[in-house]
Amino acid sequence: MADAEAGAVASGRPVAETPVAEMPGWQAARRNRIVEAALGALERQEYERIRIGEVARAAGVALGTLYRYFSSKEHLYAAVLQAWLDSGRRLRGRTASRTPEERVRARVRAAISAFERRPQFFKVTVLLQGSTDPNARLLLAEFATSSRAMLAEEFAVLGPDADDAATMLWSIIHSNLTAALYHGHDMSEVYRIADRFIDLLADRLAAPEPGHRRVPGA
């Protein structure tokens, strides 16, 4: 297996550049172990204090093996952000009894709260924006796209404007989190400004959802 990792996988790409879906099961499992170990390290301490050798030991792999899967620490932590987002998505199901407005507010508050509890995760998203590693930049772009897509799901009632609304709201959240976590602004402002943006769309969010028919007299 070590020889296979050192070379190329079936797709012809080095392991670090191969999409997880194209990896053999044993490679995907090993990669997941590394990501989980790195995520655990970030939950305990700031990104700058994390030593990649310690992550490798926690994952039960050699340091050289880790670098076959991830071209840099930045690449690894871009993968960590995506895994963290995916785990949050699995934990949050949609509640049919809520209105679109209620779902949007709940999703936004959950996202802000997640970064409030673990500010080091948000700081990684900011740090990685300056990465020169193309693998890290690719995964970070996927993370941003996935984050906006989760909001767009809740804005579906807006039709073609859903993506734009999600993009604007994500930008508002990101800007205000930066002010709070880097410049000492009050976290309550992050929630307040996000809520105000949703207030502006409240009437449109009250419209029937696509595919939903109102019951006469309801």
C-alpha positions in Angstrom: 0.0 0.0 0.0 2.8 2.4 0.8 4.2 1.9 -2.7 0.8 2.6 -4.2 0.5 5.8 -2.2 3.9 7.0 -3.3 3.0 6.7 -6.9 -0.4 7.5 -8.5 -3.8 6.0 -7.9 -5.9 4.6 -10.7 -6.9 8.0 -11.9 -3.2 8.9 -12.6 -3.2 11.7 -10.0 -1.1 11.7 -6.8 -3.1 10.8 -3.7 -3.1 14.4 -2.4 -4.8 15.6 -5.6 -7.3 12.7 -6.0 -11.0 13.3 -5.1 -12.0 11.1 -2.1 -14.7 9.5 -4.2 -12.1 8.2 -6.6 -9.9 6.7 -3.9 -9.9 3.0 -3.0 -11.8 2.3 0.3 -8.6 1.8 2.3 -7.1 5.1 1.1 -10.4 7.0 1.9 -10.5 5.5 5.3 -6.9 6.5 6.1 -7.5 10.0 4.8 -10.6 10.3 7.0 -8.6 9.2 10.1 -6.1 12.0 9.4 -8.9 14.6 9.0 -10.5 13.4 12.2 -7.3 13.7 14.1 -6.6 17.2 12.7 -10.2 18.3 13.5 -9.7 17.0 17.1 -6.5 19.0 17.4 -8.2 22.2 16.2 -11.0 21.7 18.7 -8.4 21.8 21.5 -6.1 24.6 20.4 -5.5 27.3 17.9 -4.3 26.5 14.3 -0.9 28.1 14.8 -0.1 25.8 17.8 -0.9 22.6 16.0 2.1 20.4 15.0 1.5 18.2 12.0 3.7 15.5 13.5 1.3 15.3 16.4 -1.7 15.0 14.0 0.1 12.1 12.2 0.7 10.3 15.5 -2.9 10.7 16.6 -4.1 9.3 13.2 -1.7 6.4 13.5 0.3 7.2 10.3 3.8 8.3 9.5 4.4 11.9 8.8 5.4 11.0 5.3 2.2 9.2 4.8 0.2 12.2 5.9 1.9 14.4 3.3 1.0 11.9 0.6 -2.6 12.7 1.3 -2.2 16.4 2.0 0.3 18.6 0.3 0.5 21.1 3.2 -1.0 21.9 6.6 -3.2 24.4 4.8 -4.5 21.7 2.5 -5.3 19.4 5.5 -7.2 22.1 7.4 -9.2 23.1 4.3 -10.3 19.4 4.4 -11.0 19.7 8.1 -13.3 22.7 7.5 -15.3 20.8 4.9 -15.6 17.8 7.1 -16.8 20.0 10.0 -19.4 21.6 7.8 -20.6 18.2 6.5 -20.9 16.8 10.1 -23.1 19.9 11.0 -25.3 19.3 8.0 -25.9 15.7 9.0 -26.9 16.7 12.5 -29.4 19.4 11.4 -32.5 18.1 9.7 -35.1 20.3 8.2 -38.2 20.7 10.3 -41.3 20.6 8.2 -43.5 22.4 10.8 -41.3 25.5 10.5 -41.9 28.3 8.0 -39.2 29.2 5.6 -38.4 32.3 7.6 -38.1 30.3 10.8 -35.8 27.8 9.1 -33.6 30.5 7.7 -33.3 32.2 11.1 -32.6 28.9 12.8 -29.9 27.9 10.3 -28.2 31.3 10.5 -28.2 31.3 14.3 -26.8 27.8 14.3 -24.0 28.8 11.9 -23.0 31.9 13.9 -23.3 30.0 17.2 -21.0 27.2 15.9 -18.3 29.8 15.1 -18.9 31.6 18.4 -18.3 28.4 20.3 -15.2 27.5 18.2 -13.7 30.8 17.0 -10.5 29.0 16.0 -12.5 27.3 13.1 -13.6 30.7 11.7 -10.0 32.0 12.0 -8.8 29.1 9.9 -11.2 30.2 7.1 -9.6 33.6 7.2 -6.0 32.3 7.4 -6.5 29.9 4.5 -7.7 32.7 2.2 -4.0 33.6 1.8 -2.9 30.1 1.0 -0.7 29.6 -2.1 -1.4 25.8 -2.1 -3.8 25.1 -5.0 -5.2 22.1 -3.2 -6.0 24.1 -0.1 -7.6 26.9 -2.3 -9.7 24.4 -4.1 -11.1 22.8 -0.9 -11.6 26.3 0.7 -13.7 27.3 -2.3 -15.7 24.2 -1.9 -16.3 25.0 1.8 -17.5 28.5 0.9 -19.8 27.1 -1.9 -21.2 24.5 0.5 -21.8 27.1 3.2 -23.8 29.3 0.8 -25.6 26.3 -0.6 -26.9 25.4 2.9 -28.4 28.9 3.2 -29.7 28.8 -0.4 -31.7 25.7 0.5 -33.6 27.7 3.1 -34.1 30.6 0.7 -35.6 28.3 -1.9 -39.0 30.1 -1.7 -37.3 33.1 -3.2 -36.8 31.2 -6.5 -34.0 32.5 -8.7 -33.0 35.0 -6.0 -32.2 32.3 -3.5 -28.5 32.1 -4.4 -28.0 35.8 -4.4 -29.7 36.1 -1.0 -27.5 33.3 0.4 -24.3 34.9 -1.0 -25.2 38.3 0.5 -26.1 36.9 3.9 -23.0 34.7 4.1 -20.9 37.9 3.3 -22.7 39.8 6.1 -22.1 37.0 8.5 -18.4 36.6 7.5 -17.8 40.4 7.8 -19.4 40.7 11.2 -17.7 37.6 12.6 -14.4 39.1 11.5 -15.2 42.3 13.4 -16.2 40.4 16.5 -13.5 37.7 16.6 -10.6 39.9 15.4 -11.5 43.4 16.6 -13.5 42.8 19.8 -16.9 43.8 18.5 -19.9 42.5 20.4 -21.0 39.0 19.1 -24.6 40.1 19.6 -24.2 42.4 16.6 -23.4 39.4 14.4 -26.8 37.9 15.3 -28.6 41.3 15.1 -27.4 42.3 11.6 -28.1 38.8 10.2 -31.6 39.0 11.7 -32.1 42.5 10.1 -31.2 41.1 6.7 -33.8 38.4 7.1 -36.3 41.0 8.3 -36.0 42.7 4.9 -37.0 39.4 3.1 -39.7 38.4 5.6 -42.6 39.1 3.3 -41.1 37.1 0.5 -40.2 34.3 2.8 -43.8 34.1 3.8 -44.8 33.1 0.2 -45.8 29.5 -0.5 -42.9 27.2 -1.0 -42.3 25.9 -4.6 -44.5 22.9 -5.2 -46.7 23.6 -2.1 -50.3 24.3 -2.7 -52.3 26.3 -0.1 -55.4 24.6 1.2 -58.4 26.9 0.5 -59.5 28.6 3.8 -56.3 27.6 5.6 
